[in-house]
Amino acid sequence: MLRLSLASAAVLALAVPALAAEIPIGHLADQSGATSDVGVPYAQGIADALAYVNRKGGIKGEKMAVESVDYGYQVPRAVALYKKWTGGRDKVAAIQGWGTADTEALSAFVTKDEVPYISGSYAAQVSDPTGASGKAKAAPYNFFYGPSYSDALRAMLMWAAEDWKTKGKTGKPKYVHMGGNHPYPNSPKEAGEAMAKELGFDVLPAIVFALAPGDYTAQCLTAKNAGANYAYLGNTGGSNISLLKSCKSVGTDIQFMGNVWGMDENAAKAAGDAANGVVFPVRTAAVSGSTAPGMAVAAEISKISDPAGTAYRPVHYYSGICAALYMTEALAWAKDNGGLAGPTVRKGFYQKKDWVPAGMEGVCVPSTWSATDHRGMMEVNIYRAKVSGPTEGALPDVMKAGTIKLEPVKTVTLPRKSEWQGW
């Protein structure tokens, strides 16, 4: 039996048959909070993938009992749910988590309780399982699928330095970090500014804008008057849309670089031509419309909540699928190697190098976790949003017409530097 507890159950559609529940799994989702614009498709990808695995027989014949909860991006709710999931007889075998603030708040708990926690936060602060880096506390039970926020920003800054030269610009380019004063946007701030200085950028004072939509004319004028050439957008698409529109209205000439949650097809549609040219990292090796082999399985997974197969799935949906399938394969390994206790499930994440979940070739980027390094992915796929006309109408129609495109720009493979771990 699948247990579903959502503030808005209609948002997260979990159409699955009745199951014999045996393996409890927790799933924190933001369906209504400050990051729900990207939380909804990511959570749907997770939910569909887990339901798909159950339909295929579950974990070595045992079904998962998944409780998906909309916690509204509220840390106290996340903590309360965690205690519920781990305090009783049916302790969860693993948790699919979400935001940076709650992931960091729960990190000490999951370490103490030995609960594998796969987050939608890619904060480098939870990528050091031993604490040996000296830059972060040991986080042996935290995992995430994708490059850390810090590594993704490092890669985009490397690209930006090349871009500056390619355009024939002279002098030092100016870089500015923009985002909310919150653990999520701030996570890569220090690493990004250090990298920018190393690459020869002038680093401007950070500019704060809220995680919610609003009028950000003042922030855009600050960036324009400071002469910013490259700006990192640390917020999700919802508030970045407002900032991009404000900056277009005041005539800024800035190359914006989003974080993994900072731009997608929905944000490009909402921002219109203000989103044209924004670059951002994509965690998968394919996007909707790709003919990669793994897209056939992804399409079957998508039919869990969209039986007609007509829904357009943005980039975050596929990342959710990958995050879920890595977890289920780690659970399957654990079941064959001593059982589903947390330490054994954790070891399941260390069994393969350049690991791609079965059937997801060309979609999930090969990833490697080890007992000393939870930076699963050092490859950063940089894409550019291209908007060539009016974006009114349904998203599938706009994408099919080619009015909005996600174009690959460059893949940067970062060195696995020990001094970059944990920040």
C-alpha positions as CSV (number, residue, x, y, z in Angstrom):
1,M,0.0,0.0,0.0
2,L,1.4,3.4,-1.0
3,R,0.9,6.0,1.7
4,L,0.4,9.5,0.4
5,S,0.3,12.6,2.6
6,L,0.3,15.8,0.7
7,A,-1.0,19.3,1.3
8,S,-2.0,19.3,-2.3
9,A,-2.4,15.7,-3.4
10,A,-3.4,16.6,-6.9
11,V,0.0,18.1,-7.6
12,L,1.9,14.9,-7.0
13,A,0.1,12.2,-8.8
14,L,1.0,8.7,-7.7
15,A,-1.1,6.4,-9.7
16,V,0.1,2.9,-8.6
17,P,-1.7,-0.3,-7.8
18,A,-2.2,-1.6,-4.3
19,L,1.0,-3.0,-2.9
20,A,2.1,-5.3,-0.1
21,A,4.2,-2.7,1.8
22,E,7.4,-4.0,3.2
23,I,10.2,-1.5,2.8
24,P,9.4,2.0,4.2
25,I,10.8,4.9,2.2
26,G,10.4,8.6,3.1
27,H,10.0,11.3,0.5
28,L,10.1,15.0,1.3
29,A,8.7,17.1,-1.5
30,D,8.1,20.8,-1.9
31,Q,4.7,21.1,-3.6
32,S,3.7,24.5,-2.1
33,G,6.7,26.3,-0.7
34,A,9.3,28.8,-2.0
35,T,10.9,26.2,-4.3
36,S,7.8,24.4,-5.5
37,D,8.2,25.7,-9.1
38,V,11.0,23.1,-9.5
39,G,10.1,20.9,-6.6
40,V,6.9,19.7,-8.3
41,P,8.5,18.1,-11.4
42,Y,11.5,16.7,-9.4
43,A,9.2,15.1,-6.9
44,Q,7.0,13.7,-9.6
45,G,10.1,12.1,-11.2
46,I,11.0,10.4,-7.9
47,A,7.4,9.3,-7.2
48,D,6.9,7.8,-10.7
49,A,10.3,6.1,-10.7
50,L,9.6,4.4,-7.3
51,A,6.1,3.4,-8.4
52,Y,7.6,2.0,-11.6
53,V,10.1,-0.1,-9.6
54,N,7.3,-1.4,-7.5
55,R,5.3,-2.4,-10.6
56,K,8.4,-4.3,-11.8
57,G,8.6,-6.3,-8.6
58,G,10.0,-3.9,-6.1
59,I,13.4,-4.4,-4.4
60,K,14.3,-8.1,-5.1
61,G,10.6,-9.0,-4.7
62,E,9.8,-6.7,-1.9
63,K,7.6,-3.7,-2.5
64,M,8.4,-0.2,-1.1
65,A,5.9,1.7,1.0
66,V,6.6,5.3,0.0
67,E,5.3,8.2,2.0
68,S,5.5,11.4,0.0
69,V,4.8,14.5,2.0
70,D,4.6,18.2,1.0
71,Y,6.6,19.9,3.7
72,G,6.3,23.3,2.1
73,Y,10.0,24.0,2.3
74,Q,9.8,24.4,6.0
75,V,12.7,23.0,8.1
76,P,10.6,22.4,11.2
77,R,8.2,20.2,9.2
78,A,11.1,18.3,7.7
79,V,12.5,17.6,11.1
80,A,9.2,16.5,12.5
81,L,8.7,14.1,9.5
82,Y,12.1,12.8,9.9
83,K,11.5,11.9,13.6
84,K,8.2,10.3,12.6
85,W,9.9,8.2,9.9
86,T,12.8,7.0,12.2
87,G,11.2,6.9,15.6
88,G,8.9,4.0,15.3
89,R,9.0,0.3,14.5
90,D,8.8,0.9,10.7
91,K,12.0,2.9,10.4
92,V,12.6,4.0,6.9
93,A,15.3,2.3,4.9
94,A,16.2,5.5,3.1
95,I,14.8,9.0,2.5
96,Q,14.5,11.1,-0.7
97,G,15.0,14.6,0.6
98,W,14.8,18.1,-0.9
99,G,16.1,21.5,0.2
100,T,19.5,22.7,1.4
101,A,18.3,24.1,4.7
102,D,16.5,20.9,5.8
103,T,19.2,18.7,4.3
104,E,21.9,20.4,6.4
105,A,19.7,20.5,9.5
106,L,19.0,16.8,9.2
107,S,22.6,15.7,8.3
108,A,23.6,15.1,11.9
109,F,20.4,13.1,12.5
110,V,20.9,10.8,9.5
111,T,24.5,10.3,10.5
112,K,23.5,9.3,14.1
113,D,20.6,7.1,13.0
114,E,22.4,5.7,9.9
115,V,19.7,6.6,7.4
116,P,20.8,7.0,3.8
117,Y,19.5,10.4,2.6
118,I,19.4,11.3,-1.0
119,S,18.7,15.0,-1.3
120,G,17.6,17.4,-4.0
121,S,20.1,19.7,-2.4
122,Y,23.6,19.6,-4.0
123,A,25.3,21.5,-1.2
124,A,29.0,20.7,-1.2
125,Q,28.8,21.0,2.6
126,V,27.3,17.5,2.7
127,S,29.6,15.9,0.2
128,D,32.4,14.9,2.6
129,P,31.6,11.6,4.3
130,T,34.6,11.6,6.6
131,G,35.0,15.3,7.4
132,A,38.7,14.9,6.5
133,S,38.5,18.0,4.2
134,G,38.2,20.2,7.3
135,K,35.7,22.4,5.5
136,A,32.5,20.5,6.4
137,K,31.3,18.1,9.1
138,A,31.3,14.4,8.2
139,A,28.2,13.5,6.3
140,P,28.5,9.7,5.7
141,Y,24.8,9.2,4.9
142,N,24.2,12.1,2.6
143,F,24.1,11.6,-1.1
144,F,22.9,13.6,-4.1
145,Y,22.7,12.9,-7.9
146,G,24.5,15.7,-9.8
147,P,27.5,18.0,-9.4
148,S,27.5,20.0,-6.2
149,Y,26.3,23.6,-6.5
150,S,29.9,24.7,-5.9
151,D,31.4,22.4,-8.7
152,A,28.7,23.4,-11.1
153,L,29.5,27.1,-10.5
154,R,33.2,26.4,-10.8
155,A,32.6,24.8,-14.2
156,M,30.4,27.7,-15.4
157,L,33.1,30.2,-14.4
158,M,35.7,28.2,-16.4
159,W,33.3,28.5,-19.3
160,A,32.8,32.2,-18.6
161,A,36.5,32.9,-18.6
162,E,36.8,31.2,-22.1
163,D,33.6,33.0,-23.3
164,W,35.2,36.4,-22.3
165,K,38.2,35.7,-24.4
166,T,36.3,34.2,-27.3
167,K,34.3,37.4,-27.6
168,G,37.5,39.3,-27.8
169,K,36.9,41.2,-24.6
170,T,39.8,42.9,-22.9
171,G,40.5,43.7,-19.2
172,K,39.1,41.7,-16.3
173,P,35.5,40.5,-16.5
174,K,33.4,41.3,-13.5
175,Y,31.5,38.6,-11.6
176,V,28.7,38.9,-9.1
177,H,26.8,36.3,-7.0
178,M,23.1,37.0,-6.8
179,G,20.5,35.2,-4.7
180,G,18.6,35.0,-1.4
181,N,20.3,35.2,1.9
182,H,19.5,31.5,2.6
183,P,21.6,28.3,2.8
184,Y,20.7,27.2,-0.7
185,P,21.8,30.2,-2.7
186,N,24.7,30.8,-0.4
187,S,26.0,27.3,-0.5
188,P,28.4,27.9,-3.5
189,K,29.0,31.6,-2.8
190,E,32.5,31.3,-1.2
191,A,33.7,28.6,-3.6
192,G,32.5,30.6,-6.6
193,E,34.0,33.8,-5.6
194,A,37.3,32.1,-4.9
195,M,37.2,30.4,-8.3
196,A,36.4,33.7,-10.0
197,K,39.4,35.4,-8.4
198,E,41.6,32.5,-9.4
199,L,40.4,32.8,-13.0
200,G,41.1,36.5,-13.1
201,F,37.7,38.0,-12.6
202,D,37.0,41.1,-10.5
203,V,34.5,39.9,-7.9
204,L,31.8,42.4,-7.0
205,P,29.9,42.5,-3.7
206,A,27.0,39.9,-3.7
207,I,23.5,41.2,-4.5
208,V,20.6,39.8,-2.5
209,F,17.2,39.1,-3.9
210,A,14.5,37.0,-2.3
211,L,13.5,33.4,-3.2
212,A,10.0,34.7,-4.0
213,P,8.9,36.6,-7.1
214,G,9.0,40.4,-6.9
215,D,10.3,43.6,-8.4
216,Y,14.0,43.4,-8.6
217,T,14.7,46.6,-10.5
218,A,16.9,47.9,-7.7
219,Q,19.1,44.8,-7.7
220,C,19.4,45.0,-11.5
221,L,20.4,48.6,-11.4
222,T,23.1,47.8,-8.8
223,A,24.5,45.1,-11.0
224,K,24.4,47.3,-14.1
225,N,26.0,50.3,-12.4
226,A,28.7,48.0,-11.0
227,G,29.5,46.9,-14.5
228,A,28.8,43.2,-13.9
229,N,29.6,41.0,-16.9
230,Y,28.7,37.6,-15.5
231,A,26.2,36.9,-12.7
232,Y,25.3,33.7,-10.9
233,L,21.7,33.2,-10.1
234,G,21.4,31.2,-6.9
235,N,17.6,31.1,-6.6
236,T,15.1,28.8,-8.3
237,G,13.4,29.7,-11.5
238,G,10.4,31.3,-9.8
239,S,12.3,34.3,-8.5
240,N,14.9,34.3,-11.3
241,I,12.1,34.9,-13.7
242,S,11.3,38.2,-11.9
243,L,14.9,39.2,-11.8
244,L,15.5,38.5,-15.5
245,K,12.5,40.5,-16.5
246,S,13.6,43.4,-14.2
247,C,17.1,43.3,-15.6
248,K,15.9,43.3,-19.2
249,S,13.7,46.3,-18.4
250,V,16.7,48.4,-17.2
251,G,18.9,47.3,-20.1
252,T,21.6,45.2,-18.4
253,D,24.2,43.5,-20.5
254,I,25.0,40.6,-18.3
255,Q,25.6,36.9,-19.0
256,F,23.4,35.2,-16.4
257,M,24.4,31.7,-15.1
258,G,21.7,29.8,-13.3
259,N,22.2,27.0,-10.8
260,V,20.7,23.6,-11.6
261,W,17.3,24.8,-10.2
262,G,17.6,28.3,-11.6
263,M,16.4,27.7,-15.2
264,D,14.3,25.2,-17.0
265,E,11.7,25.0,-19.8
266,N,9.0,26.4,-17.5
267,A,11.1,29.3,-16.4
268,A,12.1,30.1,-20.0
269,K,8.5,30.1,-21.0
270,A,7.5,32.4,-18.1
271,A,10.4,34.8,-18.6
272,G,10.1,34.9,-22.4
273,D,12.9,36.7,-24.2
274,A,14.4,37.8,-20.8
275,A,15.6,34.2,-20.4
276,N,17.3,34.1,-23.8
277,G,20.9,33.3,-23.4
278,V,20.9,32.2,-19.8
279,V,23.3,29.3,-19.2
280,F,22.8,26.7,-16.5
281,P,24.0,23.1,-15.6
282,V,21.8,20.1,-16.5
283,R,22.3,17.0,-14.4
284,T,21.3,14.5,-17.0
285,A,22.9,13.6,-20.3
286,A,19.6,14.1,-22.2
287,V,16.5,16.4,-22.1
288,S,13.0,15.9,-23.4
289,G,13.0,15.1,-27.1
290,S,16.3,13.2,-27.0
291,T,16.6,9.8,-28.6
292,A,19.0,8.5,-26.0
293,P,18.5,4.8,-25.3
294,G,17.4,5.5,-21.7
295,M,14.6,7.8,-22.8
296,A,12.4,4.7,-23.6
297,V,12.5,3.6,-20.0
298,A,12.0,7.2,-18.9
299,A,8.9,7.3,-21.1
300,E,7.5,4.2,-19.4
301,I,8.2,5.7,-16.0
302,S,6.4,8.9,-17.1
303,K,3.3,7.0,-17.9
304,I,2.9,6.1,-14.2
305,S,1.3,9.6,-13.7
306,D,0.6,10.4,-17.3
307,P,-0.9,7.2,-18.9
308,A,-1.6,9.0,-22.2
309,G,2.1,9.9,-22.5
310,T,1.3,13.5,-23.5
311,A,2.9,15.4,-20.6
312,Y,6.0,17.5,-21.3
313,R,8.7,16.6,-18.7
314,P,11.2,19.3,-17.8
315,V,14.8,18.6,-16.9
316,H,14.1,18.3,-13.2
317,Y,11.8,15.4,-13.8
318,Y,14.5,13.3,-15.3
319,S,16.9,14.2,-12.5
320,G,14.3,12.9,-10.0
321,I,14.1,9.7,-11.9
322,C,17.8,9.2,-11.7
323,A,18.0,10.1,-8.0
324,A,15.3,7.5,-7.2
325,L,16.8,4.7,-9.3
326,Y,20.3,5.1,-7.8
327,M,18.6,4.6,-4.4
328,T,16.6,1.5,-5.5
329,E,19.7,-0.1,-6.9
330,A,21.6,0.5,-3.7
331,L,18.7,-1.0,-1.8
332,A,18.8,-4.0,-4.1
333,W,22.5,-4.6,-3.5
334,A,22.0,-4.2,0.2
335,K,19.2,-6.8,0.2
336,D,21.5,-9.3,-1.4
337,N,24.4,-8.5,0.9
338,G,23.2,-8.6,4.5
339,G,19.9,-6.7,4.5
340,L,18.5,-3.2,4.5
341,A,20.2,-1.7,7.5
342,G,21.5,1.8,6.9
343,P,25.2,0.9,6.8
344,T,24.6,-1.8,4.2
345,V,22.5,0.4,2.0
346,R,25.2,3.1,2.2
347,K,27.7,0.5,1.0
348,G,25.4,-0.1,-1.9
349,F,26.2,3.3,-3.3
350,Y,29.9,2.4,-3.4
351,Q,29.7,-0.7,-5.5
352,K,30.1,0.7,-9.0
353,K,32.2,3.3,-10.7
354,D,30.7,5.3,-13.6
355,W,27.4,3.9,-12.5
356,V,24.3,4.3,-14.6
357,P,21.0,2.7,-13.4
358,A,19.8,-0.2,-15.6
359,G,18.0,1.0,-18.7
360,M,18.9,4.6,-18.2
361,E,21.9,4.8,-20.5
362,G,22.3,8.2,-22.1
363,V,20.0,9.8,-19.5
364,C,21.6,9.5,-16.1
365,V,25.2,10.7,-16.1
366,P,27.7,8.1,-15.0
367,S,28.3,8.7,-11.3
368,T,30.8,7.4,-8.7
369,W,30.4,7.6,-4.9
370,S,33.1,6.3,-2.5
371,A,33.5,6.0,1.3
372,T,35.7,9.0,1.2
373,D,34.0,11.2,-1.4
374,H,30.3,11.8,-2.0
375,R,30.8,14.0,-5.0
376,G,29.1,11.6,-7.3
377,M,29.5,13.7,-10.5
378,M,32.4,15.8,-11.6
379,E,31.1,16.2,-15.2
380,V,29.1,19.4,-15.7
381,N,26.8,19.7,-18.7
382,I,26.2,23.4,-19.5
383,Y,23.2,24.3,-21.5
384,R,21.8,27.6,-22.8
385,A,18.2,28.6,-22.9
386,K,17.2,30.0,-26.4
387,V,14.0,31.9,-26.8
388,S,13.2,33.0,-30.3
389,G,9.7,34.3,-30.1
390,P,6.5,34.7,-28.1
391,T,6.1,32.0,-25.5
392,E,2.3,32.1,-25.0
393,G,0.5,28.8,-25.2
394,A,1.0,25.4,-23.7
395,L,4.6,24.4,-22.9
396,P,4.5,21.2,-25.1
397,D,3.4,23.3,-28.1
398,V,6.1,26.0,-27.5
399,M,8.8,23.4,-27.2
400,K,7.6,21.4,-30.2
401,A,7.6,24.6,-32.3
402,G,11.2,25.3,-31.3
403,T,10.4,28.7,-29.8
404,I,12.2,27.5,-26.7
405,K,15.3,25.3,-27.0
406,L,17.8,24.0,-24.5
407,E,21.1,23.9,-26.4
408,P,24.2,22.2,-25.1
409,V,27.1,24.6,-24.8
410,K,30.0,22.7,-23.2
411,T,30.7,19.8,-20.9
412,V,33.3,20.6,-18.3
413,T,35.0,17.7,-16.5
414,L,36.4,19.0,-13.3
415,P,39.4,17.5,-11.5
416,R,38.5,15.7,-8.3
417,K,40.5,18.1,-6.2
418,S,40.6,17.3,-2.5
419,E,40.8,21.0,-1.6
420,W,37.4,21.5,-3.3
421,Q,35.6,18.9,-1.2
422,G,33.2,20.2,1.3
423,W,32.8,23.7,0.0
